[in-house]
Amino acid sequence: MAPKRSIYETDLPQTAANFAALTPLGFLFRAAAVYPSKTAIVHGKTRINYARFAARVRCFAHALVKRGLKQGQTVAILAPNIPAMLEAHYAVPLAGGVLNALNYRLDAATIAFILDHGEAKFVLADREFAATLQAALALCKSKPTVIDIDDRAYTGEGPRLSALDYESFLAEGTPDYAGRWPSDEWQAICLLYTSGTTGDPKGVVYHHRGAFLNALGNALTFGLRPDSVYLWTLPMFHCSGWSYTWAVTSVGGTHVCLRKVEPGAIFASIEANAVTHMCGAPIVLNTLAHAPANLRRKLKNRVEVMTGGAAPPSAIIAAMEELGFRVTHAYGLTESYGPATLCEWQPGWPDLPLEERARLMSRQGVAYPTLGALAVLDVATGHPVPSDGATLGEIALKGNTVMKGYLKNPKATKRAFKNGWFRTGDLAVRHKDGYIEVKDRSKDIIISGGENISSLEVEEALYRHPAVMEAAVVAKPDPKWGETPCAFVALKPDAVGISGQELIAWLRGRIAGFKCPRYVVFGALPKTSTGKIQKFMLRQRAQEIA
Ligand code: ADP
């Protein structure tokens, strides 16, 4: 006899009335209906209200369709944080397309690789990056249709690549265009390439469902509200702006654009626009904390800042809190739509001395409410490591906010998804309270005389020295120990000079002797466009030290 079906499995059909594909597109049209005349986007002196934002997006989507964009085709964009970049995050998926936001610091050859690999049909480019795109297009196997973006706030040079400019393109569409809404929430929405320091970049594919959920996860965890004013200090090309492109709109908040991440412009915008929220890599926080006094402004109101993308040393968290910022620490990857974990505050933390709180907050924390599960797995056995704050394992994630996979790269996709988990390649411990703490990327860990040395732990100690502004520690090959730590240090502009030997001696009392760097190199540190220190370059430099 067939097993009896549950009473809940009959007569309760799934219909259009009670089931719809999750998509962040609805956020915009809801905000436009609820707050039509509220400022959605600020860009210099330009103000775009929600009704206009939505109308421009419909025009943009319609124009793409009229010019031949088909369902599931790619539209690339090369632009800083300007209104067109934000509009593209809605218009391209509304046209049924997939948005490929490009990192504008990439070289022409890499951009050409990405445009070909993603099979972009259109590419929109801000004049500032038009020369790079021109060089890239010369290398491309197939040529997408180019649309120039003439941003009024840009006064520099840049060739014209097309007869088509962004505003005239929008005028080709109508604001009544209904759009091609996804029938399936698993449909691709964005294509984002990882940095590719170990070969060709990989194209991470996002779906509508994940974008919807991570946006709401952000809004919840970061406390976004309709009166929130969000300053775009994080590039939108980086994990779709960690999904804040959609999160801010989901509450009907205000997006404040910013072409360049400079301390003077940031402080001025915070003051002029009464900014309440912003995100940035720890390095961005560090440049704010150490900005020259004439650029710094006293915050009138507390500004919430989410940091991640690299480990924020507790000294940076403490310096930001002293300036009046409240720091939320998050961890994630391109593959997880940006933040997947955060260091939730516990009752009692606000009363702790700043230094102690900063130490707790420099951990990567617990799962986002929208993530399925977070684990730290033993690299060999795949079993969860004990919550002892000492056993090292690999961070693994699962759930609806993990990418679909890598575009046209089944091998890499298969490698990333193992036993129902997405393996991040980051090494961490889990503390007694369940919070995780990243110790290193697996490729950054230093193995000296058979012992693991967490580069982050040594950096954390270095940042505590009053003269140190930035520090990075990498492995240097060593005939006796296999590898030995080598520190690269940038001193604060007003710091009294210090020698490498003095710094090493200072560290000796603070961390185990075998973890102390043998070499210290002073000078500026190379960084990526998202503010990460480029350790692979430092590793090369370390090798060259005699
Ligand atoms: P990439 O840095 O490779 O260009 P991602 O932006 O996807 O690409 O970076 C994700 C990586 O950044 C993670 O795998 C991790 O190594 C690092 N990361 C992100 N957030 C944190 C954090 N809060 N603490 C330490 N490392 C982090």
Residues whose N, C-alpha, C, O or C-beta is under 5 A from the ligand:
A	BS01	ADP	T194 S195 T307 G308 G309 A310 A311 A330 Y331 G332 L333 T334 E335 Q364 T424 D426 V438 R441
